[in-house]
Amino acid sequence: MSNNQHMNDVKPPTSLARIHKIFTDLDCKRILVKDLAANDNSKNQIYFGPNFEAANLFPNLNIVSSDVSKANSIFKANLTFYWIDNDGLTYPAPYSQIIFYPQYPEIRWSGFLKGCSNAPSELMASRLEHRALFLGIRNDGTVFGFVSHPREKLYQQCKELNNVSEKGVFLEITDGYKKGQQTSKGLLIQKLRDINHLGWIDSIRLDANNNTLPCASQNCGGYTLEAKFGIRPNGNAEPDFKGWELKQHAVDNFKALESGVLTLMTPEPTGGVYKDQGAEHFVRKYGYKDTKGRPDRLNFGGTHYFNDLHERTHLILKLDGYKQGPEGNESKLGKITDSNGGLVLVDQKDNVAARWDFPSLMSHWNKKHNQAAYVPSMMRKTPKQQYFYGDCVRLGEGTDFFRFLNAVARQKIYYDPGIKVEGANTSRPKVKKRSQFRIRSKDLSSLYRVMTLEKF
């Protein structure tokens, strides 16, 4: 992006209206503001929160572990960041990065002045209280920033807007800037209400060209819901609708919302035998003959719980580099003691069969789960395959990676793969990969700071 890029009809952003216009002209989908404390400066870094929840606000973070001692393990993620000046021009800050300190835990922002030709250095280096830091975030992960002097009192004006919501240490002012404007949550609920009022819906999916096609498989409940939202099944790792992830789950009746299990995410291992020697070798080494007698097929499946030996695969799910917190204490969810650790499947001699490193798991978790709508559905086969979506949905808000790790350690989240090798004795065996982490529906609330029930 050119330093000389100028937006039409932009005056110096001395008012919220002008700041909001600058960010929306830059195609920012979220606008946040933070009241900067005296310690929020370039020397001490900018405090983004007392856990890892703030990471969910920034899409497409490539989180990596840093090369420091085990005692001072940290994670880092480069942030594509531009400062905005009073004329609406943008200036890249190429060394901007988010730093995760798991030993506390907390997140801070650094490098936001280094290498920038026109950064607000005086304000960001000062210890003035009540400077207002505005961040505009695009869907591609690009972030734009503007900071105001305390005399502008812009933060106080932000607090007085319609539909302002707290996102950790930030206020979100994306919605509600205009009187009567609906929030993304309100729009989501309205859309789900409309779908519920449709009653039984034919099983469908959208193709890449937005054409509606019939869907005949058992997992069409999610595709049908997405189709009614205009979402194509493209494997996009970003949330489905205005920052909300849609999670359809099957129930026998709408009064039993907490029945059944849900798949949370399906990340491929990043290490171990699975990664180093391939999925086929992994299944041949740790898998077993098909239990239903289907010939020439090997499977690797079953529910693998933390610290339990699985009777068929003879593997144990463990957490390497994580210290579990005290049970029942929401403020102490445990600590990461080694940023190079991860979730591992090991045999009884501690040989690593599969490994998911912390940075890759964190990236998966942050992209999809901070705001999620859990939508119950029922299916019928006659007169044809159809779905009915319930009039009660659970909305989960505010999660972070430590809640995921804590749920694994409490055996609420478990590894439940569906990996197979067909034609195992032929010259061209077929391998199907599916590594999935699941949770019982009744345990979902353990993953969120707030879980609400919305009834239409």
Buried (B, 14 or more C-beta within 10 A) or exposed (E): EEEEEEBEEBEEBEEBEBBBBBBBBBEBBBBBBBBBBEEBBBEEBBBBBBBBBBBBBBBBBEBBBBEEEEEEBBBBBBBBBBBBBEEBBBBBBEBBBBBBBBEEBBBBBBBBBEEBEBBBEEBBEBEBEBBBBBBBBBBEBBBBBBBBBBEBEBBEBBEEBBBBBEBBBBBBBBBBBEEEBBBBBEBBBEBBBEBBEEEEBBBBBBEEEEEEEEBEEEEBBBBBBBBBBEBBBEEEEEBBBBBBBBBBBBBEEBEEBBBBBBBBBBBBBBBBBBBEEEBBBBBBBBBBEBEEEEEEBBBBBBBBBBEEEBEBBEBBBBBBBBEBBEEEEEEEBBBBBBBBBBBBBBBEEEEBBBBBBBBBBBBBBBBBBBBBBBBBBBBEEEEEBBBBBBBBBBBBBBBBBBBBBBBBBBBBBBBBBBBBBBEBEEEEBEBEBBBBBBBBBBBBBBBBBEBEEBEB
